[in-house]
């Protein structure tokens, strides 16, 4: 019987990485390791193989199915707060301008402009499309008569992971289905 995994190049066989409690280390970006890292971790006894691809790799002395889902043997405590990055600000704001709702030409906007003493912090940076950012200029939202949809907050890592579930990656292997929680059709 034909299996699509058998024709898959090993580089197209990433392993979904679960924490020791069998929850994904990260939803966004999805915690994936290249097949080489997954196999090395198996040999170093750092992970448990939960699921495998049909595709195998060989050496002169052994054959092994490529892991598709692995779980860490030791629990990694997630950081309570995520790093402040442009991507994480966009994720917090659901990749939408907080002035008009557009998802195009997204930029970083200081709610209280830097020239008025505004700092680059979670609570003072929001997602804005380029036209709204230009229109707002060096003013506050109140001065520009441009109310924010949501006030910017410092999210927890859990809040960002929850937001990430709304943006599944382009590829999800069917062996990952029991470990991920997205409302999408999974590919084989």
Residue, then its C-alpha position, 0 to 999 in steps of 0.5 A: x500500500x502506498x504511503x505519502x510519507x515514503x516519498x517525503x524527503x527527510x528534510x520535509x519530516x520535522x518532529x513536533x516537540x512536546x514538553x514532558x507533560x505532552x503539550x506543545x512547547x510552543x504553538x506560535x511558532x510551532x515547536x518543530x525540530x529538524x529530523x536530525x535533531x530529533x534522532x540525535x535527541x533519541x540517541x541521547x535519551x532526551x526525548x521519547x518518540x510518540x509518533x513516527x513517519x513511515x519514512x526511515x533513515x538508515x546507517x550501515x548498522x541500523x534503521x529507524x523511522x523518523x520521529x514525527x512527534x517527540x516528548x521531552x523527558x524533562x519538563x521545561x518550565x515556560x517563561x511567564x512573559x514572552x520577549x518583546x519583539x515586533x512579531x510578538x506585538x503583531x501576534x498579540x494584536x492578531x496581525x491587525x491594525x489596532x486603528x482600522x482593523x486592516x491586516x496589510x502593511x503592518x507596522x509598529x506604532x508608539x501610542x505615545x510618540x517617542x518625541x512626547x516621551x513615549x517608550x518602546x514597551x508592551x504597553x506603549x506599542x501597538x500594531x498599525x497599518x502604514x496608512x494609519x501610522x502615517x495619518x496618526x503621525x507624531x500624535x497620540x490616538x486622542x490627539x489624532x481622533x483615532x481610538x485604539x480597538x484594544x489598549x496595548x498590554x504586556x501579554x503572558x506567554x500563555x496569552x500569546x500561545x493562545x493567540x497563536x492557535x488562531x494562526x495555524x502553520x501552512x503544514x500540519x502532519x496528520x500524526x500531530x492531530x492529537x497534540x494540537x488544538x486548531x480548528x483546521x483540516x490537517x494534511x497527510 
